[in-house]
Amino acid sequence: MELNRAERDLLALLADEWDAAGPPGYLETTIVAKRLQKSVPAVKAAIQSLFEKGLVDTDKVDIFAAYLTPEGYEFTRKG
């Protein structure tokens, strides 16, 4: 599966959150944007793309937050 750098960075961040706080690695988009030093619209675009690929899920209300699906976690950790 082809992923761009923003998508890979987002998956890694969510997987680290999964490991630290437990599944599903839930983070608000504003926190993701701050940690990745990206704009909120750029983060939302990456979340939407990964959602379409089945690797993350979101609250679907203006993409307020994102979290990994089990498949997304496995994909990220197996590289």
C-alpha positions as CSV (number, residue, x, y, z in Angstrom):
1,M,0.0,0.0,0.0
2,E,1.4,3.4,-1.0
3,L,1.5,6.0,1.8
4,N,2.9,9.5,1.7
5,R,5.1,10.9,4.4
6,A,2.2,12.7,6.2
7,E,0.2,9.5,6.3
8,R,3.2,7.4,7.6
9,D,4.0,10.1,10.3
10,L,0.3,10.1,11.4
11,L,0.2,6.3,11.6
12,A,3.4,6.2,13.7
13,L,2.1,8.9,16.0
14,L,-1.2,7.0,16.5
15,A,0.6,3.7,17.0
16,D,2.8,5.3,19.7
17,E,-0.3,6.6,21.4
18,W,-1.8,3.1,21.2
19,D,1.3,1.7,22.9
20,A,1.4,4.4,25.6
21,A,-2.3,4.7,26.4
22,G,-3.8,1.5,25.1
23,P,-5.9,0.9,22.1
24,P,-7.1,2.5,19.9
25,G,-4.6,5.3,20.1
26,Y,-7.1,8.2,20.1
27,L,-5.8,11.7,19.5
28,E,-7.6,14.9,18.6
29,T,-6.6,16.5,15.3
30,T,-5.3,19.7,17.0
31,I,-2.9,17.6,19.1
32,V,-1.8,15.6,16.0
33,A,-1.2,18.9,14.1
34,K,0.9,20.3,17.0
35,R,3.0,17.1,17.4
36,L,3.6,16.7,13.7
37,Q,4.0,20.5,13.1
38,K,1.4,20.4,10.4
39,S,-1.8,22.5,9.8
40,V,-5.1,21.1,11.0
41,P,-6.4,21.0,7.4
42,A,-3.3,18.9,6.3
43,V,-3.9,16.5,9.2
44,K,-7.6,16.2,8.4
45,A,-6.6,15.3,4.8
46,A,-4.2,12.6,5.9
47,I,-6.8,11.2,8.3
48,Q,-9.4,11.1,5.5
49,S,-7.0,9.3,3.2
50,L,-6.1,6.8,5.8
51,F,-9.8,6.3,6.7
52,E,-10.5,5.5,3.1
53,K,-7.6,2.9,3.2
54,G,-9.1,1.3,6.4
55,L,-6.1,2.1,8.6
56,V,-7.7,4.7,10.9
57,D,-11.2,5.6,12.0
58,T,-12.5,9.0,13.0
59,D,-15.5,10.5,14.9
60,K,-16.8,11.6,11.5
61,V,-17.9,15.0,12.9
62,D,-15.6,17.4,11.1
63,I,-12.8,14.9,11.8
64,F,-12.3,16.1,15.4
65,A,-10.1,13.1,16.2
66,A,-8.6,9.9,14.8
67,Y,-7.6,6.5,16.1
68,L,-6.1,3.4,14.6
69,T,-8.1,0.4,13.5
70,P,-6.6,-2.9,14.5
71,E,-5.5,-3.3,10.9
72,G,-3.9,0.1,11.0
73,Y,-1.9,-0.8,14.1
74,E,-0.7,-4.1,12.6
75,F,0.2,-2.4,9.3
76,T,2.2,0.3,11.1
77,R,4.1,-2.0,13.4
78,K,4.9,-4.6,10.8
79,G,6.1,-1.8,8.5
